[in-house]
Amino acid sequence: MRCVVSLNRPLFLRLSPEPRWSEGRHGAVPENKTRKTSNNALDCKESPDQPEVARLLCLADARAAALYPTENRHGASVADLISQGVRFFVARSDAAVIGCGGYAMQGENASELKRMFVETAARGGGVGRALLRTIEEAARAEGVRVMRLETGIQSVEARWLNGSLGYRARGPFGAYGPDPLSVFMDKDLLAE
C-alpha cells in the first residue's frame, strides 16, 4: 500500500495500490481517506534505506551534533530503523526528500516517534505538521493508543510542533534514562 499526501495548497491524501514497503505484521495504512494538507508529496511506508533519506538523516545528525554532546544524542541509524521495524515516511518536493520520520511499535498499544526531521529550507510550510499527522494516522490504524517521543531541550521547533498537536511532557520511557538535555512527551492518539 502506498499513500501520497500532496503538500501544496490545496493538499489531499491519495492512496494507490502499488507496494513500496512490505506490510509487516501490524497491517496497512488505512484506505479511502482524503484530507487537506500543503504541496509536493508525502509517501507512506517507505524504506529508510535510500540515499536521499541518508542525506537528510546526516543533516539531522549534524544539527544534533551542533546542539548536544554525543552522550545526549539518541538518533537511530538506518540499520537500527530497519532492525526495529520502524514504519517510515518521506516528504518530497519535486522528488527531493525534504522531510522524514517514522514510528516503532512498543508493545500492543504504544509506539515511539523516530527520526522526525524536516530540512531547514522546507520548514514553516506545513511539511512537519502533515508528516506527523500522517504518522499518527498510520499508527492509530495499527491500534496504537499512545505515541511517545524524545527530543532535545534546544530543539525548539520540534517541541513547539509536538505541543501544538497535543503532545504533553512526561518522564523517560523505554531504554531512556533521566537526561537534563532531553524532553519526553506523549499523546493519546484516541483522544482526538
Salt bridges, closest charged atoms under 4 A:
GLU18 OE2 - ARG2 NH1 2.89
ASP43 OD1 - ARG2 NH2 3.06
ASP43 OD2 - ARG20 NH1 3.81
ASP43 OD2 - ARG92 NE 3.13
GLU46 OE2 - ARG20 NH2 3.27
GLU46 OE1 - ARG92 NH2 2.66
ASP61 OD1 - ARG115 NH2 2.64
GLU112 OE1 - LYS114 NZ 3.53
GLU119 OE1 - ARG55 NH2 3.42
GLU136 OE2 - LYS187 NZ 3.16
GLU137 OE2 - ARG35 NH1 2.78
GLU142 OE1 - HIS26 ND1 3.85
GLU142 OE2 - ARG87 NE 2.95
GLU157 OE1 - ARG63 NH2 2.82
GLU157 OE2 - ARG123 NH1 3.87
ASP179 OD2 - HIS74 NE2 3.31
ASP186 OD2 - ARG170 NH1 3.16
ASP188 OD2 - ARG145 NH2 2.88
GLU192 OE1 - ARG140 NH2 2.84
GLU192 OE2 - LYS187 NZ 2.59
